[in-house]
């Protein structure tokens, strides 16, 4: 389903549904005395469309494991479920994959979802979404008596009904990992506390990691050998030049990626540049590959079978250079240094964190223009904010991170 179609449906159908379901939920709460389970016995997380956000939410999910009697559950769009499985924090039977290929498929999926929630005794829902009304609708449909999510209070935008028992103030000055932790904080605070939660933010450090899988690494090495003659002491550098087709405004120019690849290959004969991306980005990657025209530059589209392969490729490589997109967050599950290019969105909210991350951001007056308050629907057609980041800046950041990693490894 096209993003523009999803936005139209969300506006035309989502608003009235949020109003009606929210009113119904408040009436049910009043008739039942307004009591809520304390502490929660089983939490359901809702995050449908953002693959990277599932990784950012890992500290909050881990906290839910400690807070609740039973392991938490998760609902996500089927096409994004692999990103959730990377965390290893959910049993397969506790993940509900909602289809989004058509309205009819989604409708029947929602019906199944209601029954699925009842079978698992969901009493608390934590909505991780900022702007999609479908997640707010699912929060009510789940039947949970305790409903936690971001609320606009007196701000414009973000209207998704008024059914939350624990409305949390969305803080644009804190990283999303801290915002997600605030949702869990709200469960341990009085429901009458508004705006909430009124407590100091808890640390949200990424502690989830993925192990090395030698069999997958051997497969990847074989794929590389079929495409180039690897030096015996090869230093693999991953470049992800596509941010996906939904938000192409997040793409640095392909010419810059080609120039950067050439610089990286020229500076060290051991360097091998791996151009990685989704099949939709094949045309861009093929253009860069032809422009660089070097046997140590590898077109690796369709060579990773799943996200597990992507993580093992990160384990094998010295640095990842990427647009602001899912791979920047997936890579935080491995030790690889990460250079991420930001422009339409801000690293203050979504940047990979830690000493092995470099988040490059020109900081123009118009940036960021993709926010929760405009449903990530910018009117910009010329992302100068990204193009202001020079090839030299990216090259220097990558080398600094690689040098730091090498010194740490030899210490």
C-alpha positions as CSV (number, residue, x, y, z in Angstrom):
1,X,0.0,0.0,0.0
2,X,1.4,3.4,-1.0
3,X,2.3,5.9,1.8
4,X,0.0,8.6,0.3
5,X,-2.9,6.1,0.3
6,X,-2.2,5.2,3.9
7,X,-2.2,8.8,4.9
8,X,-5.5,9.5,3.2
9,X,-7.2,6.5,4.9
10,X,-5.7,7.5,8.2
11,X,-7.2,11.0,7.9
12,X,-10.6,10.1,6.5
13,X,-11.3,6.9,8.4
14,X,-8.9,7.1,11.3
15,X,-10.1,10.4,12.9
16,X,-13.8,9.5,13.3
17,X,-12.9,5.9,14.4
18,X,-10.5,7.3,17.0
19,X,-13.3,9.6,18.3
20,X,-15.9,6.9,18.4
21,X,-13.8,4.2,19.9
22,X,-12.3,6.6,22.4
23,X,-15.7,7.7,23.5
24,X,-16.8,4.1,23.8
25,X,-13.7,3.2,25.9
26,X,-14.3,6.0,28.3
27,X,-17.9,5.0,28.8
28,X,-16.8,1.4,29.5
29,X,-14.2,2.7,32.0
30,X,-16.8,4.7,33.9
31,X,-19.4,1.9,34.0
32,X,-16.8,-0.5,35.3
33,X,-15.6,1.8,38.0
34,X,-12.4,3.0,36.3
35,X,-10.2,0.5,38.0
36,X,-7.0,-0.7,36.3
37,X,-4.8,-3.6,37.0
38,X,-1.9,-2.6,39.2
39,X,0.8,-3.7,38.5
40,X,0.2,-4.9,34.9
41,X,0.1,-8.6,34.4
42,X,0.6,-8.7,30.6
43,X,1.7,-5.8,28.4
44,X,1.1,-5.5,24.6
45,X,3.4,-3.2,22.7
46,X,2.0,-1.6,19.5
47,X,4.5,-0.4,16.8
48,X,3.4,-1.1,13.3
49,X,5.4,0.7,10.7
50,X,8.8,1.7,12.0
51,X,11.4,-1.1,11.8
52,X,14.1,1.0,13.4
53,X,11.8,2.0,16.3
54,X,11.5,-1.6,17.4
55,X,15.3,-1.5,18.1
56,X,15.1,1.8,19.9
57,X,12.4,0.5,22.1
58,X,14.4,-2.5,23.3
59,X,15.3,-1.0,26.8
60,X,11.6,-0.3,27.4
61,X,10.7,-3.8,26.3
62,X,13.3,-5.3,28.6
63,X,11.9,-3.2,31.5
64,X,8.4,-4.6,30.7
65,X,9.8,-8.1,31.1
66,X,10.9,-7.2,34.7
67,X,7.7,-5.3,35.5
68,X,5.1,-7.9,34.5
69,X,4.1,-11.4,35.6
70,X,3.9,-12.7,32.1
71,X,6.2,-12.1,29.0
72,X,5.1,-9.1,26.9
73,X,3.4,-9.3,23.5
74,X,3.9,-7.2,20.3
75,X,1.7,-6.3,17.3
76,X,3.5,-5.1,14.1
77,X,2.9,-5.1,10.4
78,X,3.8,-8.4,8.9
79,X,6.4,-6.9,6.5
80,X,8.3,-5.4,9.5
81,X,8.2,-8.4,11.8
82,X,11.7,-9.6,11.1
83,X,13.1,-6.4,12.7
84,X,11.3,-7.4,16.0
85,X,12.7,-10.9,15.9
86,X,16.2,-9.6,15.8
87,X,15.8,-8.5,19.5
88,X,15.1,-12.1,20.7
89,X,12.8,-10.6,23.4
90,X,9.5,-12.2,22.2
91,X,8.4,-15.8,21.7
92,X,6.9,-16.3,18.3
93,X,3.4,-17.0,19.7
94,X,3.5,-13.5,21.4
95,X,4.0,-11.6,18.1
96,X,0.9,-10.7,16.1
97,X,1.7,-9.9,12.5
98,X,-1.0,-7.5,11.0
99,X,-1.3,-7.7,7.2
100,X,-1.3,-4.3,5.4
101,X,-1.4,-5.4,1.7
102,X,-5.0,-4.2,1.4
103,X,-7.8,-2.7,3.4
104,X,-9.7,-6.1,3.3
105,X,-6.7,-8.0,4.6
106,X,-6.2,-5.4,7.4
107,X,-9.9,-5.6,8.4
108,X,-9.8,-9.3,8.8
109,X,-6.4,-9.0,10.6
110,X,-7.9,-6.6,13.1
111,X,-10.7,-9.1,13.8
112,X,-8.2,-11.9,14.5
113,X,-6.2,-9.4,16.6
114,X,-9.1,-8.9,19.0
115,X,-9.5,-12.6,19.6
116,X,-5.7,-13.1,19.9
117,X,-5.5,-10.4,22.7
118,X,-8.3,-12.1,24.6
119,X,-6.6,-15.5,24.4
120,X,-3.4,-14.0,25.9
121,X,-5.1,-12.0,28.7
122,X,-3.8,-8.6,27.6
123,X,-4.6,-6.1,30.4
124,X,-2.2,-3.3,29.4
125,X,-1.3,-1.8,26.0
126,X,1.7,0.5,25.4
127,X,1.3,2.4,22.1
128,X,4.8,3.3,20.8
129,X,3.5,5.1,17.7
130,X,3.4,8.9,17.4
131,X,1.1,9.6,14.5
132,X,-0.5,6.5,12.9
133,X,-4.1,6.3,14.1
134,X,-4.3,2.6,13.3
135,X,-2.2,1.9,16.4
136,X,-4.5,4.0,18.6
137,X,-7.5,2.1,17.2
138,X,-5.8,-1.2,18.0
139,X,-5.1,0.0,21.5
140,X,-8.9,0.2,22.1
141,X,-9.8,-2.9,20.2
142,X,-7.4,-5.0,22.3
143,X,-9.8,-4.7,25.2
144,X,-7.0,-3.7,27.6
145,X,-8.2,-1.7,30.6
146,X,-4.9,0.1,30.9
147,X,-3.9,2.1,27.8
148,X,-0.6,4.1,27.7
149,X,0.6,6.3,24.8
150,X,1.7,9.7,23.7
151,X,-0.8,12.5,24.0
152,X,-0.8,16.0,22.5
153,X,-2.3,17.8,25.6
154,X,-2.6,21.3,24.2
155,X,-0.4,20.9,21.2
156,X,-1.8,20.8,17.7
157,X,-1.6,17.6,15.7
158,X,-1.2,14.1,17.1
159,X,-5.0,13.7,17.6
160,X,-5.6,10.0,18.0
161,X,-8.6,10.0,20.4
162,X,-8.9,10.6,24.1
163,X,-9.0,7.0,25.5
164,X,-5.7,6.7,27.2
165,X,-5.7,5.9,30.9
166,X,-2.1,7.1,31.1
167,X,-1.4,9.9,28.6
168,X,2.3,10.6,28.3
169,X,3.7,13.9,27.1
170,X,5.8,13.5,23.9
171,X,9.1,15.2,24.6
172,X,10.8,16.5,21.4
173,X,13.9,17.4,23.4
174,X,14.7,13.8,24.4
175,X,15.8,10.8,22.4
176,X,13.0,8.4,21.4
177,X,14.5,5.7,23.6
178,X,13.9,8.0,26.6
179,X,10.4,8.8,25.3
180,X,9.6,5.1,25.2
181,X,11.0,4.6,28.7
182,X,8.6,7.3,29.9
183,X,5.7,5.2,28.7
184,X,6.8,2.5,31.1
185,X,7.4,5.1,33.8
186,X,3.7,6.1,33.5
187,X,2.6,2.6,34.5
188,X,4.3,3.1,37.9
189,X,2.9,6.6,38.5
190,X,-0.7,7.7,39.4
191,X,-3.0,7.7,36.4
192,X,-4.2,11.2,37.5
193,X,-0.8,12.7,37.0
194,X,-1.0,15.0,34.0
195,X,1.0,15.8,32.1
196,X,3.0,12.8,33.0
197,X,5.1,11.1,34.0
198,X,6.5,13.6,36.5
199,X,9.7,11.9,37.2
200,X,13.3,12.1,36.0
201,X,13.9,10.1,32.8
202,X,15.5,6.7,33.3
203,X,18.6,5.7,31.3
204,X,17.7,3.8,28.1
205,X,21.0,2.2,27.1
206,X,21.0,-0.4,24.3
207,X,22.0,-3.7,25.9
208,X,20.6,-6.1,23.4
209,X,23.2,-7.7,21.0
210,X,23.3,-10.5,18.5
211,X,25.8,-13.3,18.5
212,X,28.2,-14.2,15.7
213,X,26.8,-17.0,13.6
214,X,29.7,-18.6,11.7
215,X,27.6,-20.5,9.2
216,X,25.9,-17.3,8.0
217,X,29.2,-15.5,7.8
218,X,30.6,-18.3,5.7
219,X,27.7,-17.9,3.3
220,X,28.3,-14.1,3.1
221,X,32.0,-14.6,2.4
222,X,31.2,-17.0,-0.4
223,X,28.8,-14.4,-1.9
224,X,31.5,-11.8,-1.7
225,X,34.1,-14.1,-3.3
226,X,31.8,-14.7,-6.2
227,X,31.6,-10.9,-6.9
228,X,35.2,-9.7,-6.2
229,X,38.6,-10.9,-5.5
230,X,39.0,-10.2,-1.7
231,X,42.4,-9.2,-0.4
232,X,43.6,-11.6,2.3
233,X,43.4,-8.8,4.8
234,X,40.3,-7.2,3.4
235,X,38.6,-4.4,5.4
236,X,34.9,-4.5,4.5
237,X,33.0,-1.1,4.5
238,X,29.2,-1.3,4.1
239,X,27.5,1.6,2.3
240,X,23.7,1.7,2.4
241,X,22.7,4.5,-0.1
242,X,18.9,4.0,0.0
243,X,16.6,5.1,2.7
244,X,13.7,3.3,1.1
245,X,11.0,4.3,-1.3
246,X,8.5,5.6,1.3
247,X,10.6,8.6,2.2
248,X,13.1,9.2,-0.5
249,X,13.7,12.7,0.9
250,X,16.1,11.0,3.4
251,X,18.6,10.0,0.7
252,X,22.0,11.6,0.3
253,X,22.8,12.0,-3.4
254,X,24.0,8.9,-5.3
255,X,26.8,11.1,-6.8
256,X,28.1,11.7,-3.2
257,X,28.0,8.1,-2.4
258,X,30.0,7.3,-5.6
259,X,32.6,9.9,-4.7
260,X,32.8,8.6,-1.1
261,X,33.3,5.0,-2.3
262,X,36.1,6.1,-4.6
263,X,37.8,8.0,-1.8
264,X,37.6,4.9,0.5
265,X,39.0,2.6,-2.1
266,X,41.9,5.0,-3.0
267,X,43.0,5.6,0.5
268,X,43.7,1.9,1.4
269,X,44.1,-1.0,-1.0
270,X,42.7,-3.4,1.6
271,X,39.3,-1.6,1.6
272,X,36.4,-3.3,0.0
273,X,33.2,-1.3,-0.4
274,X,29.9,-3.3,-0.2
275,X,26.9,-1.5,-1.6
276,X,24.0,-2.9,0.3
277,X,20.3,-2.1,0.0
278,X,16.7,-3.3,-0.5
279,X,15.7,-4.5,-4.0
280,X,13.7,-1.3,-4.6
281,X,17.1,0.6,-4.4
282,X,18.7,-1.6,-7.0
283,X,18.8,1.1,-9.7
284,X,20.6,3.6,-7.4
285,X,23.1,1.0,-6.3
286,X,23.8,-0.2,-9.8
287,X,24.4,3.4,-10.9
288,X,26.9,3.9,-8.0
289,X,28.6,0.6,-8.8
290,X,29.1,1.5,-12.5
291,X,30.2,5.1,-11.6
292,X,32.9,3.8,-9.2
293,X,34.0,1.1,-11.6
294,X,36.4,-0.7,-9.3
295,X,36.7,-4.4,-8.7
296,X,36.7,-3.8,-4.9
297,X,33.3,-2.1,-5.1
298,X,30.6,-4.8,-4.8
299,X,27.0,-4.6,-5.7
300,X,25.5,-6.7,-2.9
301,X,21.7,-6.2,-3.5
302,X,19.8,-9.4,-3.1
303,X,22.8,-11.2,-1.6
304,X,21.5,-10.9,2.0
305,X,18.6,-13.3,2.5
306,X,17.2,-11.7,5.6
307,X,18.0,-9.2,8.4
308,X,20.0,-11.9,10.2
309,X,22.4,-11.9,7.2
310,X,22.6,-8.1,7.4
311,X,23.7,-8.3,11.1
312,X,26.3,-10.9,10.3
313,X,27.7,-8.7,7.5
314,X,28.0,-6.0,10.1
315,X,29.9,-8.3,12.4
316,X,32.3,-8.9,9.5
317,X,32.8,-5.2,8.6
318,X,34.7,-2.3,9.9
319,X,32.1,0.5,9.4
320,X,28.6,1.1,8.2
321,X,27.8,4.4,6.3
322,X,24.1,4.9,5.8
323,X,21.2,7.2,5.3
324,X,18.8,7.6,8.2
325,X,17.0,4.3,7.9
326,X,16.5,0.9,9.5
327,X,20.0,-0.5,9.0
328,X,21.4,2.3,11.2
329,X,19.4,0.9,14.1
330,X,19.8,-2.8,13.3
331,X,23.6,-2.3,13.3
332,X,23.5,-1.2,17.0
333,X,22.9,-4.8,17.8
334,X,26.5,-5.5,16.7
335,X,29.9,-3.8,17.5
336,X,30.2,-2.1,14.1
337,X,30.8,1.7,14.1
338,X,28.0,3.6,12.3
339,X,28.0,6.8,10.3
340,X,24.4,8.0,9.8
341,X,23.4,11.0,7.6
342,X,20.5,13.1,8.9
343,X,18.6,16.0,7.4
344,X,14.8,15.8,7.2
345,X,14.8,14.2,10.6
346,X,16.9,14.9,13.7
347,X,19.5,12.7,15.4
348,X,18.4,14.3,18.7
349,X,15.4,12.0,18.5
350,X,16.5,9.1,16.3
351,X,20.3,9.0,16.1
352,X,22.1,5.7,17.0
353,X,23.7,6.3,20.3
354,X,27.1,5.6,21.8
355,X,30.8,6.3,21.2
356,X,30.9,4.2,18.0
357,X,28.2,6.3,16.3
358,X,28.7,9.5,14.3
359,X,25.4,11.2,13.4
360,X,26.0,13.9,10.8
361,X,23.5,16.8,10.6
362,X,23.9,20.1,8.9
363,X,21.4,21.8,11.2
364,X,19.7,24.1,8.7
365,X,16.9,26.4,10.0
366,X,14.3,24.3,8.1
367,X,15.5,21.0,9.6
368,X,13.9,18.7,10.7
369,X,10.9,18.9,8.5
370,X,9.6,15.4,9.1
371,X,8.0,15.3,12.5
372,X,5.1,13.8,14.4
373,X,3.3,17.1,14.1
374,X,3.0,16.9,10.3
375,X,2.6,13.1,10.1
376,X,6.1,13.0,8.5
377,X,4.6,14.7,5.4
378,X,7.1,17.4,4.4
379,X,6.5,19.8,1.5
380,X,10.2,19.8,0.7
381,X,11.3,18.6,-2.7
382,X,15.0,19.5,-2.5
383,X,16.8,18.1,0.6
384,X,19.6,20.6,0.7
385,X,19.9,19.7,4.4
386,X,21.4,16.4,3.4
387,X,23.4,17.6,0.5
388,X,25.2,20.2,2.7
389,X,26.9,17.2,4.3
390,X,30.1,16.9,2.3
391,X,31.9,13.8,1.2
392,X,34.9,14.9,3.2
393,X,32.9,15.1,6.4
394,X,31.6,11.5,5.9
395,X,35.0,10.2,4.9
396,X,36.6,11.8,8.0
397,X,33.9,10.5,10.4
398,X,34.2,7.0,9.0
399,X,38.0,7.0,9.4
400,X,37.8,8.4,12.9
401,X,35.4,5.6,14.0
402,X,37.5,2.9,12.3
403,X,40.7,4.2,14.0
404,X,39.0,4.4,17.4
405,X,37.7,0.8,17.0
406,X,41.2,-0.4,15.9
407,X,42.8,1.3,19.0
408,X,40.2,-0.2,21.3
409,X,40.7,-3.6,19.8
410,X,44.5,-3.5,20.3
411,X,44.3,-2.1,23.9
